[in-house]
Amino acid sequence: MYYYLITLAVVALDQLTKWIVVQNMEIGQKIEVIPGFLYWSSYRNDGAAWSILEGHMWFFYLITVIVIGIIIYIMQKYAKGKRLFSISLAFILGGAIGNFIDRVLHQEVVDFVQTVWGNYYFPIFNVADASLSVGVVLMLVYVFVDDRKTKGIK
């Protein structure tokens, strides 16, 4: 059950940070946080990372509803007693719900975290996107380390 609290915390933090950005920044405005590396950049995206499938909101509605349903099913059926697995699913679910709320209410996602590494500008993202990424990394750790260790696989 604790994993639903993690999901709720992710969604709340995601929506709060997006609300703060919308209330306090103009679209396109950029604030330098760490010189040459981290910026708050108010941006809207009606696609996925790198604006993939821009303008195809129906696709994101469909995929997100399917993914949310599958994650909830897996949490109920397979995640009990598997802490890392449950936490990874909670982060993925929170991220999916956070961006889904934006898409349903505004037909776009509020992105605002921008990192720059030398001449490379990483895609602008938000708390939901970061949560999805953290969830996937935790899932990989579970699959390749934690689960293998509990099964005695080397």
DSSP file (Angstrom, degrees, kcal/mol; ACC not computed):
  #  RESIDUE AA STRUCTURE BP1 BP2  ACC     N-H-->O    O-->H-N    N-H-->O    O-->H-N    TCO  KAPPA ALPHA  PHI   PSI    X-CA   Y-CA   Z-CA
    1    1 A M    >>        0   0    0      0, 0.0     3,-1.5     0, 0.0     4,-0.8   0.000 360.0 360.0 360.0 -30.4    0.0    0.0    0.0
    2    2 A Y  H 3>  +     0   0    0      1,-0.3     4,-1.7     2,-0.2     3,-0.5   0.793 360.0  66.9 -58.8 -27.7    2.9    2.4    0.7
    3    3 A Y  H 3> S+     0   0    0      1,-0.3     4,-2.1     2,-0.2    -1,-0.3   0.804  94.0  56.7 -68.3 -26.4    3.7    2.5   -3.0
    4    4 A Y  H <> S+     0   0    0     -3,-1.5     4,-2.4     2,-0.2    -1,-0.3   0.825 104.0  54.1 -71.0 -28.9    0.4    4.3   -3.7
    5    5 A L  H  X S+     0   0    0     -4,-0.8     4,-2.5    -3,-0.5    -2,-0.2   0.882 107.5  50.1 -68.1 -38.2    1.6    7.0   -1.2
    6    6 A I  H  X S+     0   0    0     -4,-1.7     4,-2.5     2,-0.2    -2,-0.2   0.933 111.0  49.5 -62.4 -45.4    4.8    7.3   -3.3
    7    7 A T  H  X S+     0   0    0     -4,-2.1     4,-2.5     1,-0.2    -2,-0.2   0.931 111.6  48.4 -58.3 -47.1    2.6    7.7   -6.4
    8    8 A L  H  X S+     0   0    0     -4,-2.4     4,-2.6     1,-0.2    -1,-0.2   0.898 110.7  51.0 -61.3 -42.0    0.5   10.3   -4.7
    9    9 A A  H  X S+     0   0    0     -4,-2.5     4,-2.6     2,-0.2     5,-0.2   0.906 110.6  49.1 -63.4 -41.9    3.6   12.2   -3.5
   10   10 A V  H  X S+     0   0    0     -4,-2.5     4,-2.7     2,-0.2    -2,-0.2   0.939 112.9  46.7 -62.4 -47.4    5.1   12.2   -7.1
   11   11 A V  H  X S+     0   0    0     -4,-2.5     4,-2.8     2,-0.2     5,-0.2   0.920 113.8  48.5 -62.2 -43.8    1.8   13.5   -8.6
   12   12 A A  H  X S+     0   0    0     -4,-2.6     4,-2.4     2,-0.2    -2,-0.2   0.930 114.1  45.2 -63.1 -46.1    1.4   16.2   -5.9
   13   13 A L  H  X S+     0   0    0     -4,-2.6     4,-2.5     2,-0.2     5,-0.2   0.905 114.1  50.4 -64.3 -41.2    5.0   17.4   -6.3
   14   14 A D  H  X S+     0   0    0     -4,-2.7     4,-2.1    -5,-0.2    -2,-0.2   0.950 113.9  42.7 -61.0 -50.9    4.7   17.3  -10.1
   15   15 A Q  H  X S+     0   0    0     -4,-2.8     4,-2.3     1,-0.2    -2,-0.2   0.872 113.9  52.2 -67.7 -36.7    1.5   19.3  -10.2
   16   16 A L  H  X S+     0   0    0     -4,-2.4     4,-2.4    -5,-0.2    -1,-0.2   0.937 111.1  46.2 -63.7 -47.2    2.7   21.8   -7.6
   17   17 A T  H  X S+     0   0    0     -4,-2.5     4,-2.1     1,-0.2    -2,-0.2   0.893 113.3  49.4 -65.2 -38.5    5.9   22.5   -9.4
   18   18 A K  H  X S+     0   0    0     -4,-2.1     4,-2.7    -5,-0.2    -1,-0.2   0.905 110.1  51.3 -66.0 -40.4    4.1   22.9  -12.7
   19   19 A W  H  X S+     0   0    0     -4,-2.3     4,-2.5     2,-0.2    -2,-0.2   0.920 109.2  50.8 -61.5 -43.9    1.6   25.2  -11.1
   20   20 A I  H  X S+     0   0    0     -4,-2.4     4,-1.6     1,-0.2    -1,-0.2   0.913 111.8  47.5 -60.3 -43.5    4.4   27.4   -9.7
   21   21 A V  H  X S+     0   0    0     -4,-2.1     4,-2.1     2,-0.2    -2,-0.2   0.940 113.0  47.7 -63.4 -47.6    6.0   27.6  -13.1
   22   22 A V  H  < S+     0   0    0     -4,-2.7    -2,-0.2     1,-0.2    -1,-0.2   0.885 115.6  45.6 -62.3 -39.0    2.8   28.5  -14.9
   23   23 A Q  H  < S+     0   0    0     -4,-2.5    -1,-0.2    -5,-0.2    -2,-0.2   0.774 124.9  29.4 -74.6 -26.4    2.0   31.2  -12.3
   24   24 A N  H  < S+     0   0    0     -4,-1.6     2,-0.4    -3,-0.2    -2,-0.2   0.493 110.7  58.6-118.1  -5.6    5.4   32.8  -12.2
   25   25 A M     <  -     0   0    0     -4,-2.1     2,-0.2    -5,-0.2    -1,-0.1  -0.973  67.6-130.3-132.3 143.5    7.1   32.4  -15.6
   26   26 A E    >   -     0   0    0     -2,-0.4     3,-2.3     1,-0.1    16,-0.3  -0.586  47.2 -89.5 -80.0 149.9    6.2   33.4  -19.1
   27   27 A I  T 3  S+     0   0    0      1,-0.3    16,-0.2    -2,-0.2    -1,-0.1  -0.434 118.4  21.5 -59.8 130.5    6.4   30.7  -21.8
   28   28 A G  T 3  S+     0   0    0     14,-3.4    -1,-0.3     1,-0.3    15,-0.1   0.225  90.5 136.3  92.9 -12.8   10.0   30.7  -23.1
   29   29 A Q    <   -     0   0    0     -3,-2.3    13,-2.3    13,-0.1     2,-0.4  -0.427  37.1-160.8 -69.1 142.8   11.4   32.5  -20.0
   30   30 A K  E     -A   41   0A   0     11,-0.2     2,-0.5    -2,-0.1    11,-0.2  -0.993   9.9-168.9-131.5 130.0   14.6   31.0  -18.8
   31   31 A I  E     -A   40   0A   0      9,-3.0     9,-2.7    -2,-0.4     2,-0.4  -0.979  22.1-132.5-120.7 123.3   16.2   31.4  -15.3
   32   32 A E  E     +A   39   0A   0     -2,-0.5     7,-0.2     7,-0.2    -2,-0.0  -0.613  31.0 167.6 -76.5 124.5   19.8   30.2  -14.7
   33   33 A V  E    S+     0   0A   0      5,-2.8     6,-0.2    -2,-0.4    -1,-0.2   0.831  77.4  18.3-101.5 -52.2   20.0   28.1  -11.6
   34   34 A I  E >> S-A   38   0A   0      4,-1.9     3,-2.7     0, 0.0     4,-2.1  -0.973 101.2-108.2-120.8 112.2   23.5   26.6  -11.9
   35   35 A P  T 34 S-     0   0    0      0, 0.0     4,-0.1     0, 0.0    -3,-0.0  -0.070  96.1  -3.1 -48.5 126.8   25.6   28.7  -14.4
   36   36 A G  T 34 S+     0   0    0      1,-0.1    82,-0.4     2,-0.1     3,-0.1   0.502 135.8  52.1  73.6   4.9   26.1   26.8  -17.7
   37   37 A F  T <4 S+     0   0    0     -3,-2.7    79,-2.4     1,-0.3     2,-0.4   0.641 100.0  35.6-135.3 -50.1   24.4   23.7  -16.5
   38   38 A L  E  <  +AB  34 115A   0     -4,-2.1    -5,-2.8    77,-0.2    -4,-1.9  -0.958  56.0 168.9-126.4 131.1   20.8   24.0  -15.0
   39   39 A Y  E     -AB  32 114A   0     75,-2.8    75,-2.6    -2,-0.4     2,-0.7  -0.971  34.7-131.8-134.7 148.1   18.0   26.3  -15.9
   40   40 A W  E     +AB  31 113A   0     -9,-2.7    -9,-3.0    -2,-0.3     2,-0.5  -0.932  36.8 179.4 -92.3 119.7   14.3   26.7  -15.2
   41   41 A S  E     -A   30   0A   0     71,-2.9     2,-0.5    -2,-0.7   -11,-0.2  -0.957  25.2-137.3-129.8 112.0   12.8   27.1  -18.6
   42   42 A S  E     +     0   0A   0    -13,-2.3   -14,-3.4    -2,-0.5     2,-0.3  -0.561  42.2 153.4 -74.0 117.2    9.1   27.5  -19.0
   43   43 A Y  E     - B   0 111A   0     68,-2.2    68,-2.6    -2,-0.5     2,-0.4  -0.983  34.2-146.1-144.9 149.0    8.0   25.4  -22.0
   44   44 A R  E     - B   0 110A   0     -2,-0.3     2,-0.4    66,-0.2    66,-0.2  -0.957  14.6-169.9-119.8 141.4    4.9   23.6  -23.2
   45   45 A N  E     - B   0 109A   0     64,-2.2    64,-2.9    -2,-0.4     4,-0.0  -0.989  19.5-176.3-135.0 123.4    5.0   20.3  -25.1
   46   46 A D  S    S+     0   0    0     -2,-0.4     9,-1.4    62,-0.2    10,-0.4   0.105  78.6  46.0-104.1  22.1    2.1   18.6  -26.8
   47   47 A G  S    S-     0   0    0      7,-0.2     6,-0.2     1,-0.2     2,-0.1  -0.411  94.3 -86.7-129.8-149.5    4.3   15.6  -27.7
   48   48 A A  S >  S-     0   0    0      4,-2.4     3,-2.0     1,-0.3     4,-0.2  -0.319  76.7 -28.9-110.5-162.4    6.8   13.4  -25.9
   49   49 A A  G >  S+     0   0    0      1,-0.3     3,-1.7     2,-0.2    -1,-0.3  -0.199 138.2  13.5 -53.3 142.6   10.5   13.9  -25.4
   50   50 A W  G 3  S-     0   0    0      1,-0.3    -1,-0.3    74,-0.2    -2,-0.0   0.716 131.0 -76.7  58.6  22.3   12.1   15.9  -28.2
   51   51 A S  G X  S+     0   0    0     -3,-2.0     3,-1.3     1,-0.2    -1,-0.3   0.753  76.8 176.6  60.9  28.2    8.5   16.7  -29.2
   52   52 A I  T <   +     0   0    0     -3,-1.7    -4,-2.4     1,-0.3    -1,-0.2  -0.393  66.9   9.5 -61.7 138.7    8.0   13.3  -30.7
   53   53 A L  T >  S-     0   0    0     -6,-0.2     3,-2.0     1,-0.2    -1,-0.3   0.802  89.1-170.8  57.4  34.7    4.4   12.7  -32.0
   54   54 A E  T <   +     0   0    0     -3,-1.3    -7,-0.2     1,-0.3    -1,-0.2  -0.294  67.2  17.3 -54.6 131.8    3.6   16.4  -31.4
   55   55 A G  T 3  S+     0   0    0     -9,-1.4     2,-0.5    52,-0.1    -1,-0.3   0.457  92.4 109.4  85.0   1.2   -0.1   17.1  -31.9
   56   56 A H    X>  +     0   0    0     -3,-2.0     3,-1.1   -10,-0.4     4,-1.1  -0.465  31.1 153.9-105.8  59.2   -1.2   13.4  -31.5
   57   57 A M  H 3>  +     0   0    0     -2,-0.5     4,-2.4     1,-0.3     5,-0.2   0.830  65.5  64.5 -60.0 -35.0   -2.8   13.8  -28.1
   58   58 A W  H 3> S+     0   0    0      1,-0.2     4,-2.3    -3,-0.2    -1,-0.3   0.864  99.7  54.3 -56.6 -36.6   -5.2   10.9  -28.7
   59   59 A F  H <> S+     0   0    0     -3,-1.1     4,-2.7     1,-0.2     5,-0.2   0.917 108.8  47.0 -64.1 -44.0   -2.2    8.6  -28.8
   60   60 A F  H  X S+     0   0    0     -4,-1.1     4,-2.3     2,-0.2     5,-0.2   0.869 110.9  52.1 -68.3 -36.7   -0.9    9.8  -25.4
   61   61 A Y  H  X S+     0   0    0     -4,-2.4     4,-2.3     2,-0.2     5,-0.2   0.962 114.0  43.6 -60.3 -50.5   -4.4    9.4  -23.9
   62   62 A L  H  X S+     0   0    0     -4,-2.3     4,-2.1     1,-0.2    -2,-0.2   0.943 116.6  44.5 -61.9 -51.8   -4.7    5.8  -25.1
   63   63 A I  H  X S+     0   0    0     -4,-2.7     4,-2.9     1,-0.2    -1,-0.2   0.908 113.7  50.6 -61.8 -43.3   -1.2    4.7  -24.2
   64   64 A T  H  X S+     0   0    0     -4,-2.3     4,-2.9    -5,-0.2     5,-0.2   0.915 109.7  49.1 -65.5 -42.9   -1.3    6.4  -20.8
   65   65 A V  H  X S+     0   0    0     -4,-2.3     4,-2.2    -5,-0.2    -1,-0.2   0.918 114.2  46.8 -62.0 -42.3   -4.6    4.7  -19.8
   66   66 A I  H  X S+     0   0    0     -4,-2.1     4,-2.4    -5,-0.2    -2,-0.2   0.934 114.0  47.3 -63.9 -46.5   -3.3    1.3  -20.9
   67   67 A V  H  X S+     0   0    0     -4,-2.9     4,-2.8     2,-0.2     5,-0.2   0.915 111.7  50.0 -63.5 -44.1    0.0    1.8  -19.0
   68   68 A I  H  X S+     0   0    0     -4,-2.9     4,-2.4     1,-0.2     5,-0.2   0.927 112.0  48.7 -60.7 -44.3   -1.8    3.0  -15.9
   69   69 A G  H  X S+     0   0    0     -4,-2.2     4,-2.2    -5,-0.2    -2,-0.2   0.918 112.7  47.2 -61.0 -44.7   -4.1    0.0  -16.0
   70   70 A I  H  X S+     0   0    0     -4,-2.4     4,-2.8     2,-0.2     5,-0.2   0.914 112.2  49.7 -64.5 -43.6   -1.2   -2.4  -16.5
   71   71 A I  H  X S+     0   0    0     -4,-2.8     4,-2.8     2,-0.2    -2,-0.2   0.927 111.4  48.1 -64.0 -44.3    0.9   -0.9  -13.7
   72   72 A I  H  X S+     0   0    0     -4,-2.4     4,-2.2    -5,-0.2    -1,-0.2   0.917 112.7  49.7 -62.3 -42.0   -2.0   -1.0  -11.2
   73   73 A Y  H  X S+     0   0    0     -4,-2.2     4,-2.5    -5,-0.2     5,-0.3   0.938 112.8  46.3 -60.3 -47.5   -2.7   -4.7  -12.2
   74   74 A I  H  X>S+     0   0    0     -4,-2.8     4,-2.9     1,-0.2     5,-1.3   0.895 110.8  53.3 -64.1 -40.3    1.0   -5.6  -11.8
   75   75 A M  H  <5S+     0   0    0     -4,-2.8     4,-0.5    -5,-0.2     5,-0.3   0.917 114.3  41.9 -60.2 -42.6    1.2   -3.8   -8.4
   76   76 A Q  H  <5S+     0   0    0     -4,-2.2    -2,-0.2    -5,-0.2    -1,-0.2   0.875 125.2  33.2 -72.3 -37.5   -1.8   -5.7   -7.1
   77   77 A K  H  <5S+     0   0    0     -4,-2.5    -2,-0.2    -5,-0.2    -3,-0.2   0.864 134.0  11.5 -90.5 -38.7   -0.9   -9.1   -8.5
   78   78 A Y  T  <5S+     0   0    0     -4,-2.9    -3,-0.2    -5,-0.3    -2,-0.1   0.615 107.9  70.4-120.9 -16.0    2.9   -9.3   -8.4
   79   79 A A    > < +     0   0    0     -5,-1.3     3,-2.3    -4,-0.5     7,-0.3   0.639  62.2 117.3 -88.6 -12.8    4.5   -6.5   -6.4
   80   80 A K  T 3  S+     0   0    0     -5,-0.3     3,-0.1     1,-0.3    -4,-0.0  -0.322  88.5   8.1 -59.9 128.3    3.5   -7.4   -2.9
   81   81 A G  T 3  S+     0   0    0      1,-0.1     2,-0.7    -2,-0.1    -1,-0.3   0.429 103.7 103.3  81.9  -1.4    6.6   -8.1   -0.7
   82   82 A K    <>  -     0   0    0     -3,-2.3     4,-2.9     1,-0.2     5,-0.2  -0.783  49.0-178.3-114.5  86.1    8.9   -6.9   -3.4
   83   83 A R  H  > S+     0   0    0     -2,-0.7     4,-2.7     1,-0.2     5,-0.2   0.899  77.8  43.1 -56.2 -53.3    9.9   -3.5   -2.1
   84   84 A L  H  > S+     0   0    0      1,-0.2     4,-2.4     2,-0.2    -1,-0.2   0.897 115.5  50.1 -63.7 -40.1   12.2   -2.3   -4.9
   85   85 A F  H  > S+     0   0    0      2,-0.2     4,-2.1     1,-0.2    -1,-0.2   0.922 112.3  47.9 -61.7 -45.4    9.8   -3.6   -7.6
   86   86 A S  H  X S+     0   0    0     -4,-2.9     4,-2.2    -7,-0.3    -2,-0.2   0.910 111.8  49.2 -62.5 -43.9    6.9   -1.8   -5.9
   87   87 A I  H  X S+     0   0    0     -4,-2.7     4,-2.2    -5,-0.2    -1,-0.2   0.906 109.6  51.6 -64.6 -41.6    8.8    1.5   -5.5
   88   88 A S  H  X S+     0   0    0     -4,-2.4     4,-2.1     1,-0.2    -1,-0.2   0.921 111.6  47.0 -62.2 -42.6    9.9    1.4   -9.2
   89   89 A L  H  X S+     0   0    0     -4,-2.1     4,-2.9     1,-0.2    -1,-0.2   0.875 109.1  55.2 -65.4 -36.8    6.3    0.9  -10.3
   90   90 A A  H  X S+     0   0    0     -4,-2.2     4,-2.6     2,-0.2    -2,-0.2   0.907 108.9  47.0 -63.3 -42.1    5.1    3.7   -8.0
   91   91 A F  H  X S+     0   0    0     -4,-2.2     4,-2.2     2,-0.2    -1,-0.2   0.914 114.0  47.5 -65.5 -42.7    7.5    6.2   -9.6
   92   92 A I  H  X S+     0   0    0     -4,-2.1     4,-2.4     2,-0.2    -2,-0.2   0.926 113.9  47.6 -63.6 -44.8    6.5    5.1  -13.1
   93   93 A L  H  X S+     0   0    0     -4,-2.9     4,-2.6     2,-0.2     5,-0.2   0.918 111.1  50.7 -63.3 -44.4    2.8    5.3  -12.2
   94   94 A G  H  X S+     0   0    0     -4,-2.6     4,-2.5     1,-0.2    -1,-0.2   0.907 112.0  47.6 -60.5 -42.5    3.2    8.8  -10.5
   95   95 A G  H  X S+     0   0    0     -4,-2.2     4,-2.1     2,-0.2     5,-0.2   0.911 112.0  49.3 -65.1 -42.5    5.0   10.1  -13.6
   96   96 A A  H  X S+     0   0    0     -4,-2.4     4,-1.8     1,-0.2    -2,-0.2   0.917 114.1  45.2 -63.5 -43.1    2.4    8.7  -16.0
   97   97 A I  H  X S+     0   0    0     -4,-2.6     4,-2.5     2,-0.2    -2,-0.2   0.908 109.5  56.1 -67.9 -41.4   -0.5   10.2  -14.0
   98   98 A G  H  X S+     0   0    0     -4,-2.5     4,-1.3    -5,-0.2    -2,-0.2   0.934 113.6  38.3 -56.8 -49.5    1.3   13.6  -13.6
   99   99 A N  H  X S+     0   0    0     -4,-2.1     4,-2.3     1,-0.2    -1,-0.2   0.826 112.3  58.8 -72.7 -30.2    1.7   14.1  -17.3
  100  100 A F  H  X S+     0   0    0     -4,-1.8     4,-2.6    -5,-0.2     5,-0.2   0.901 102.2  54.4 -63.4 -41.0   -1.7   12.6  -18.0
  101  101 A I  H  X S+     0   0    0     -4,-2.5     4,-2.6     1,-0.2     5,-0.3   0.933 109.5  47.8 -58.3 -46.0   -3.3   15.2  -15.9
  102  102 A D  H  X>S+     0   0    0     -4,-1.3     4,-3.1     1,-0.2     6,-0.8   0.933 112.0  49.0 -59.7 -46.5   -1.6   18.0  -17.9
  103  103 A R  H  X5S+     0   0    0     -4,-2.3     4,-1.2     4,-0.2    -1,-0.2   0.891 114.5  44.6 -64.4 -39.5   -2.7   16.4  -21.2
  104  104 A V  H  <5S+     0   0    0     -4,-2.6    -1,-0.2     2,-0.2    -2,-0.2   0.930 122.4  35.9 -70.3 -44.8   -6.3   16.0  -20.1
  105  105 A L  H  <5S+     0   0    0     -4,-2.6    -2,-0.2    -5,-0.2    -3,-0.2   0.833 138.3  12.5 -79.7 -32.7   -6.6   19.5  -18.6
  106  106 A H  H  <5S-     0   0    0     -4,-3.1    -3,-0.2     2,-0.3    -2,-0.2   0.458  87.8-124.0-127.2  -3.4   -4.5   21.5  -21.0
  107  107 A Q  S  <<S+     0   0    0     -4,-1.2     2,-0.3    -5,-0.6    -4,-0.2   0.733  89.8  63.4  58.9  24.1   -3.7   19.3  -24.1
  108  108 A E  S    S-     0   0    0     -6,-0.8     2,-0.4    -9,-0.1    -2,-0.3  -0.965  81.4-115.8-162.8 165.5    0.0   19.9  -23.4
  109  109 A V  E     -B   45   0A   0    -64,-2.9   -64,-2.2    -2,-0.3     2,-0.6  -0.906  22.8-129.2-112.2 137.3    2.6   19.2  -20.7
  110  110 A V  E     -B   44   0A   0     -2,-0.4     2,-0.3   -66,-0.2   -66,-0.2  -0.768  30.4-178.1 -84.8 118.5    4.4   21.8  -18.7
  111  111 A D  E     +B   43   0A   0    -68,-2.6   -68,-2.2    -2,-0.6    15,-0.2  -0.892  17.2 152.4-114.1 148.1    8.2   21.2  -18.8
  112  112 A F  E     +     0   0A   0     13,-2.5   -71,-2.9    -2,-0.3     2,-0.6   0.501  38.9  94.4-153.7 -10.1   10.7   23.4  -17.0
  113  113 A V  E     +BC  40 125A   0     12,-3.2    12,-2.5   -73,-0.2     2,-0.4  -0.831  47.3 177.9 -96.9 122.0   13.9   21.7  -16.0
  114  114 A Q  E     -B   39   0A   0    -75,-2.6   -75,-2.8    -2,-0.6     2,-0.4  -0.984   8.0-171.5-126.8 129.4   16.7   22.2  -18.6
  115  115 A T  E     -B   38   0A   0     -2,-0.4     7,-1.8     7,-0.3     2,-0.4  -0.919   5.6-160.1-117.7 147.3   20.2   20.9  -18.4
  116  116 A V  E     -D  121   0B   0    -79,-2.4     2,-0.6    -2,-0.4     5,-0.2  -0.993   5.1-171.6-127.2 126.8   23.1   21.7  -20.6
  117  117 A W  E >   -D  120   0B   0      3,-2.8     3,-2.1    -2,-0.4     2,-0.5  -0.881  66.4 -60.4-119.0  96.5   26.2   19.5  -20.9
  118  118 A G  T 3  S-     0   0    0     -2,-0.6   -82,-0.0   -82,-0.4     0, 0.0  -0.552 121.8 -14.9  67.2-117.9   28.7   21.4  -23.0
  119  119 A N  T 3  S+     0   0    0     -2,-0.5     2,-0.6    -3,-0.1    -1,-0.3   0.352 117.8  99.4 -97.2   4.2   27.1   21.9  -26.4
  120  120 A Y  E <   -D  117   0B   0     -3,-2.1    -3,-2.8     1,-0.0     2,-0.8  -0.826  56.6-159.6 -99.4 123.6   24.3   19.4  -25.7
  121  121 A Y  E     -D  116   0B   0     -2,-0.6    -5,-0.2    -5,-0.2     3,-0.1  -0.878  15.7-144.2-100.3 106.8   20.9   20.6  -24.6
  122  122 A F        -     0   0    0     -7,-1.8    -7,-0.3    -2,-0.8     3,-0.1  -0.385  37.7 -85.7 -65.1 146.8   19.1   17.8  -22.9
  123  123 A P        -     0   0    0      0, 0.0    -8,-0.2     0, 0.0     2,-0.2  -0.257  49.3-105.5 -55.3 139.9   15.3   17.8  -23.6
  124  124 A I        +     0   0    0    -10,-0.1   -10,-0.2    -3,-0.1     2,-0.2  -0.468  52.9 173.4 -67.2 136.6   13.4   20.0  -21.1
  125  125 A F  B     -C  113   0A   0    -12,-2.5   -12,-3.2    -2,-0.2   -13,-2.5  -0.704  21.9-140.4-137.3-175.1   11.6   17.9  -18.6
  126  126 A N     >  -     0   0    0    -15,-0.2     4,-2.4    -2,-0.2     5,-0.2  -0.750  43.4 -81.6-139.9-175.7    9.5   18.0  -15.4
  127  127 A V  H  > S+     0   0    0     -2,-0.2     4,-2.6     1,-0.2     5,-0.2   0.891 126.2  53.3 -62.6 -40.2    9.0   16.1  -12.1
  128  128 A A  H  > S+     0   0    0      2,-0.2     4,-2.4     1,-0.2    -1,-0.2   0.922 109.9  47.6 -61.7 -44.0    6.8   13.5  -13.8
  129  129 A D  H  > S+     0   0    0      2,-0.2     4,-2.2     1,-0.2    -2,-0.2   0.921 112.7  48.8 -62.7 -44.0    9.4   12.8  -16.5
  130  130 A A  H  X S+     0   0    0     -4,-2.4     4,-2.8     1,-0.2    -2,-0.2   0.898 110.1  52.4 -62.4 -40.2   12.1   12.5  -13.9
  131  131 A S  H  X S+     0   0    0     -4,-2.6     4,-2.7     2,-0.2    -2,-0.2   0.906 107.8  50.9 -63.2 -42.8    9.9   10.1  -11.9
  132  132 A L  H  X S+     0   0    0     -4,-2.4     4,-2.2     2,-0.2    -1,-0.2   0.932 112.3  47.3 -58.7 -45.8    9.4    7.9  -14.9
  133  133 A S  H  X S+     0   0    0     -4,-2.2     4,-2.4     2,-0.2    -2,-0.2   0.923 112.3  48.3 -63.8 -45.1   13.1    7.8  -15.5
  134  134 A V  H  X S+     0   0    0     -4,-2.8     4,-2.7     1,-0.2     5,-0.2   0.915 111.0  52.5 -61.1 -42.6   13.9    7.0  -11.9
  135  135 A G  H  X S+     0   0    0     -4,-2.7     4,-2.2     1,-0.2    -2,-0.2   0.903 109.3  48.3 -60.3 -42.6   11.3    4.3  -11.9
  136  136 A V  H  X S+     0   0    0     -4,-2.2     4,-2.3     2,-0.2    -1,-0.2   0.917 111.9  49.2 -65.2 -43.1   12.7    2.7  -15.0
  137  137 A V  H  X S+     0   0    0     -4,-2.4     4,-2.4     1,-0.2    -2,-0.2   0.930 112.1  48.5 -62.1 -45.0   16.3    2.7  -13.5
  138  138 A L  H  X S+     0   0    0     -4,-2.7     4,-2.5     1,-0.2    -1,-0.2   0.876 109.7  53.2 -62.1 -36.8   15.0    1.2  -10.3
  139  139 A M  H  X S+     0   0    0     -4,-2.2     4,-2.9    -5,-0.2    -1,-0.2   0.911 108.7  49.1 -64.0 -42.1   13.2   -1.4  -12.3
  140  140 A L  H  X S+     0   0    0     -4,-2.3     4,-2.9     2,-0.2     5,-0.3   0.905 110.6  50.4 -64.2 -40.9   16.4   -2.3  -14.1
  141  141 A V  H  X>S+     0   0    0     -4,-2.4     4,-2.1     2,-0.2     5,-1.7   0.924 112.2  48.4 -61.5 -43.2   18.2   -2.6  -10.8
  142  142 A Y  I  <>S+     0   0    0     -4,-2.5     5,-3.6     3,-0.2     6,-0.5   0.946 115.5  43.2 -61.0 -48.6   15.5   -4.8   -9.5
  143  143 A V  I  <5S+     0   0    0     -4,-2.9     5,-0.3     1,-0.2    -2,-0.2   0.915 124.5  32.6 -66.0 -44.2   15.5   -7.1  -12.6
  144  144 A F  I  <5S+     0   0    0     -4,-2.9    -1,-0.2    -5,-0.2    -2,-0.2   0.632 136.4  11.8 -94.2 -13.6   19.3   -7.3  -12.9
  145  145 A V  I  X5S+     0   0    0     -4,-2.1     4,-2.2    -5,-0.3    -3,-0.2   0.664 125.5  38.6-123.7 -64.7   20.5   -7.2   -9.3
  146  146 A D  I  ><S+     0   0    0     -5,-1.7     4,-2.1     1,-0.2     5,-0.2   0.936 120.1  41.7 -63.8 -52.2   17.8   -7.5   -6.6
  147  147 A D  H  ><S+     0   0    0     -5,-3.6     4,-1.4     1,-0.2    -1,-0.2   0.885 115.8  50.1 -65.3 -39.5   15.6  -10.2   -8.2
  148  148 A R  H  4>S+     0   0    0     -6,-0.5     5,-2.8    -5,-0.3     4,-0.5   0.887 109.9  51.8 -65.3 -38.1   18.5  -12.2   -9.4
  149  149 A K  H ><5S+     0   0    0     -4,-2.2     3,-0.9     1,-0.2    -2,-0.2   0.918 109.0  49.1 -65.6 -43.5   20.1  -12.1   -6.0
  150  150 A T  H 3<5S+     0   0    0     -4,-2.1    -1,-0.2     1,-0.3    -2,-0.2   0.778 113.8  47.1 -68.7 -25.3   16.9  -13.4   -4.3
  151  151 A K  T 3<5S-     0   0    0     -4,-1.4    -1,-0.3    -5,-0.2    -2,-0.2   0.473 113.9-118.2 -92.2  -2.9   16.7  -16.2   -6.8
  152  152 A G  T < 5 +     0   0    0     -3,-0.9     2,-0.4    -4,-0.5    -3,-0.2   0.726  61.4 150.6  74.8  21.8   20.4  -17.1   -6.4
  153  153 A I      <       0   0    0     -5,-2.8    -1,-0.3    -6,-0.2    -2,-0.1  -0.724 360.0 360.0 -89.0 134.8   21.2  -16.4  -10.0
  154  154 A K              0   0    0     -2,-0.4    -1,-0.1    -5,-0.0    -5,-0.1   0.405 360.0 360.0-108.8 360.0   24.8  -15.2  -10.7
